[in-house]
Amino acid sequence: MTRGQLYRVHRAGSDPKSFRTYVVVSRAALISSRFSTAICAPVYTNGEGLSTQVQVGIEEGMKHTSWICCDNLVSIEKTHLTQYLGSLSLSKLAELDRALALALGLA
């Protein structure tokens, strides 16, 4: 598992959908640690074009255009991140970094 990978997860937390796609946003040190969870951002089929959202699509392993929502970060058990879909390119990772910085008030 690495930062920027997308996974399909079965009903994480209180999500009303039975499955949702998430992108791993945790730093490498946390991912490789004994810590049992990773910080992830949900991917939604509808986006508002906000600066805290990143558009993804077929190139990243999705079936259609979707949006990573950096305003709704969640902690997910690493053992639930098993259905790998794809990875973000370096340019998409840079977009994700900017969106996360804005969402967390760091920019």
Secondary structure, DSSP 8 states (H G I E B T S, - for coil): --TTEEEEEES-TT-SSSEEEEEE-S-HHHHTSS-SEEEEEEEES-----TTEEEE-GGGT-SS-EEEETTS-EEEEGGG--EEEEE--HHHHHHHHHHHHHHTT--
